[in-house]
Amino acid sequence: MHAAIIMDGNGRWANRRGLPRAAGHRTGAAAVRRTVEAAPDLGISTLTLYAFSEDNWSRPPREVSALMKLLGRYLTQETSRCIANGVRLQAIGRRDRLPAPLVALLEETEHKTAGGTRLHLRLALDYSSRQSIVEAARRAGGTATEQQLSALIGPDVDLLIRTSGEQRLSDFLLWECAYAELVFTPRLWPDFTAQDLAQAVAEFHSRERRFGGVTADPARRTA
């Protein structure tokens, strides 16, 4: 299963506690660890996390700088854990606008975790789905097929989760989510737990995925 999560609500979590927004981001990093650790046992083989969108550059420079530093610390602290737990980390999105030290850490982590087979962890950084689709179309040329574009853009998403109660995709994996099951939870990201992830996966399995077809006649299924 490919699950994707829009990790939303760090700032609101901090504001409700009278804390700086950076505190919400730091606490959100712990939720990332919980989620990554729980995912494989729930049947998730690929997990894509929306860590920093192209639109996030419009935030105050101080907050952006804090996010970049937090990402760097996450990579430094979690690489050995990823290796031990069979997690292969990959970044998607642009890299040319990220700080050079962060790009170096990303490349080092990708190299060190390349052998992981238990979970494919994808971090969307400086990411825009629209730009991803445009770039894939350019690379594929004018006669591109759906299959060619899919190969360039990325794997289909089975389950998309968004925290904090917002109910929109926000330019995240638009192509890949064509047939995804969507789960929206009011839980703010720093409070997201392994149990929340398990509930979302259970909700996914309770749904009938017809992909444009029709439900089989129950009488015929039991005949």
C-alpha positions in Angstrom: 0.0 0.0 0.0 1.1 3.5 -0.8 0.0 6.0 1.9 0.5 9.7 1.7 0.1 12.3 4.5 -0.4 16.0 4.4 1.1 16.9 7.8 -1.0 19.9 8.7 -1.5 21.7 12.0 1.9 22.3 13.5 1.4 26.1 13.7 -2.1 25.8 15.2 -0.8 23.3 17.7 1.8 25.7 18.9 -0.5 28.8 18.9 -3.1 27.0 21.1 -0.3 26.5 23.7 1.1 30.0 23.4 4.3 28.6 21.9 6.3 29.8 18.8 5.4 28.0 15.6 8.8 26.4 15.5 7.8 24.5 18.6 4.9 22.9 16.7 7.3 21.9 13.9 9.7 20.3 16.4 6.9 18.3 18.0 5.6 17.4 14.6 9.0 15.7 13.9 8.2 13.2 16.7 4.9 12.4 15.0 6.9 11.6 11.8 9.0 9.1 13.8 5.9 7.5 15.3 4.3 7.2 11.9 7.3 5.8 10.1 7.8 3.2 12.8 4.1 2.1 12.7 3.6 2.1 8.9 5.2 -1.2 7.8 3.3 -3.3 10.4 0.0 -1.8 8.9 0.8 -3.0 5.4 2.2 0.3 4.2 5.2 -0.3 1.9 5.5 3.3 0.6 4.9 6.4 2.7 5.0 9.9 1.2 5.0 12.8 3.6 4.4 16.4 2.6 7.2 18.1 4.5 7.6 21.5 2.6 5.6 22.7 -0.3 6.6 25.2 -3.0 4.0 27.6 -1.5 5.7 27.4 1.9 8.5 29.7 0.7 5.9 32.5 1.3 6.1 32.0 5.0 8.2 34.4 7.2 11.9 33.9 6.5 12.6 33.0 10.2 10.0 30.2 10.0 11.4 28.9 6.7 14.9 28.9 8.2 13.8 27.0 11.2 12.1 24.4 9.1 15.2 23.9 7.0 17.3 23.4 10.1 14.8 21.0 11.6 14.8 18.9 8.4 18.6 18.8 8.6 18.5 17.7 12.2 15.9 15.0 11.3 18.1 13.6 8.6 21.2 13.6 10.9 19.3 11.9 13.8 17.2 9.5 11.9 19.5 8.1 9.2 20.9 5.3 11.5 17.4 4.5 12.7 16.2 4.2 9.0 19.1 1.9 8.2 18.4 -0.3 11.2 14.7 -0.5 10.4 15.0 -1.1 6.7 13.7 2.3 5.6 14.8 3.7 2.3 14.5 7.5 2.3 14.0 9.5 -0.9 13.3 13.2 -1.4 11.0 14.4 -4.2 10.5 17.9 -5.4 13.0 20.6 -6.3 16.5 20.8 -4.7 18.0 23.8 -6.4 16.4 26.2 -3.9 17.2 24.2 -0.8 20.2 25.2 1.3 23.3 23.4 0.0 24.1 21.7 3.4 20.6 20.2 3.5 20.9 18.9 -0.1 24.2 17.3 0.9 22.5 15.6 3.8 19.6 14.4 1.7 22.0 12.9 -0.8 24.0 11.2 1.9 20.9 9.8 3.6 19.5 8.6 0.3 22.8 6.8 -0.4 23.1 5.3 3.1 19.5 4.0 3.2 19.3 2.8 -0.4 19.3 -0.9 0.7 16.2 -0.5 2.8 13.3 -2.8 1.7 10.8 -2.6 4.6 9.5 0.9 3.9 10.1 3.4 1.1 9.9 6.8 2.8 9.4 9.7 0.4 9.8 13.3 1.7 8.2 15.9 -0.5 10.4 19.0 -0.2 9.9 22.2 -2.1 7.3 20.2 -3.9 4.5 21.2 -6.2 2.4 18.5 -7.9 1.5 20.8 -10.8 5.2 21.4 -11.5 5.9 17.7 -11.2 3.3 17.0 -13.9 4.6 19.8 -16.1 8.2 18.5 -15.8 7.1 14.9 -16.6 5.3 16.1 -19.7 8.3 17.9 -20.9 10.5 14.9 -20.3 8.1 12.5 -22.0 7.5 14.7 -25.1 4.4 15.4 -27.1 3.3 11.8 -27.6 3.5 10.7 -24.0 1.1 8.0 -22.8 -0.5 7.8 -19.4 1.8 5.0 -18.5 4.9 7.0 -19.5 3.8 9.9 -17.4 3.0 7.8 -14.4 6.4 6.2 -14.6 8.0 9.7 -14.5 5.7 11.3 -11.9 5.5 8.5 -9.3 3.5 5.6 -7.9 -0.3 5.8 -7.5 -1.5 6.6 -4.0 -3.9 4.2 -2.3 -4.6 6.2 0.9 -4.3 9.9 1.4 -4.5 11.3 5.0 -4.7 15.0 5.9 -4.6 16.1 9.4 -6.0 19.2 11.2 -9.5 19.1 9.7 -8.6 20.7 6.3 -10.2 19.0 3.3 -8.1 19.8 0.3 -5.1 18.4 -1.6 -3.1 21.6 -1.7 -1.1 20.7 -4.8 0.0 17.4 -3.4 0.3 14.3 -5.6 -2.6 15.3 -7.8 -1.8 12.8 -10.5 -1.0 10.0 -8.1 -4.2 10.5 -6.1 -6.5 10.0 -9.0 -8.1 6.9 -7.3 -6.8 7.4 -3.8 -9.1 7.0 -0.8 -9.2 10.2 1.2 -9.2 10.3 5.0 -9.5 13.7 6.8 -8.9 13.9 10.5 -9.3 16.8 12.9 -6.2 15.7 14.7 -3.4 18.2 14.5 -0.2 16.7 13.2 1.9 16.9 16.4 -0.8 14.9 18.1 -1.0 12.2 15.4 -0.3 8.7 16.7 0.2 5.2 15.5 -3.4 4.5 16.5 -4.6 7.4 14.3 -2.7 5.8 11.4 -4.1 2.4 12.1 -7.7 3.9 12.2 -7.1 5.5 8.8 -5.8 2.2 7.3 -8.8 0.4 8.8 -11.1 3.0 7.2 -9.3 2.4 3.9 -9.9 -1.4 4.1 -13.6 -0.9 4.9 -14.2 0.9 1.6 -15.0 -0.7 -1.7 -12.7 0.4 -4.4 -14.5 0.0 -7.8 -12.2 2.2 -10.0 -15.2 3.2 -12.1 -16.8 -0.3 -12.2 -19.9 -1.5 -10.4 -20.5 -3.4 -7.3 -21.0 -7.1 -7.9 -24.5 -8.5 -7.1 -24.4 -9.9 -3.6 -26.7 -12.7 -4.6 -24.4 -13.7 -7.4 -21.3 -13.5 -5.2 -22.8 -16.0 -2.8 -24.4 -18.3 -5.4 
